[in-house]
Amino acid sequence: FPNVGKSSLINSLLRSRAVNVGATAGLTRVAQEVHLDKQVKLLDSPGVVFPSAGEDGGPVAAALRSAIKLEKLEDPITPVVEIVRRVASKKLME
């Protein structure tokens, strides 16, 4: 999944800035191999997002998984409507 801290975890394990990190999805564009020690290699890779069963995998699903930048959404209302549909009414009113 994108934007879950893969690069940050690698930097923490190495105790240095070995790979770039950022708050937006899509910063890691290619796979990068990093050596933790002589016997352990880590692979930092872009997040891969697959649609769930029954989903079309369109822009709404991608937005809800942080797989696309919000600025690139043509319609920002549709993901909000989907969130409201998925969340219980009581939770929304808290």
C-alpha positions, 0 to 999 in steps of 0.5 A: 500500500502507498504512504504507510511508512515503508521508506520511514521504517527503512530509514529508522532501521538504518538510523540514517536517511538512506531513502527519501520520505514524504507525506504524499503518495508517489514519492518512491518511484522505483525500487531501491535496494538498501543494505542493512548489514552484510546479510540483510538487504531491504527493498524500498518500493512504490506502493502497489494498490489492487482493487478489492473484490467487487470494486472497479478500481476507479479514482474513488477507490484509489483516492480512498487508499491514498494511491493518487494525489488528491489534487488530481481528483476531478471530483473530490465530492465522490470519495467523501460520499463513499466514506459517508456511505461506509461509516455508521451514522452514529460514528459520523455524529460523534 
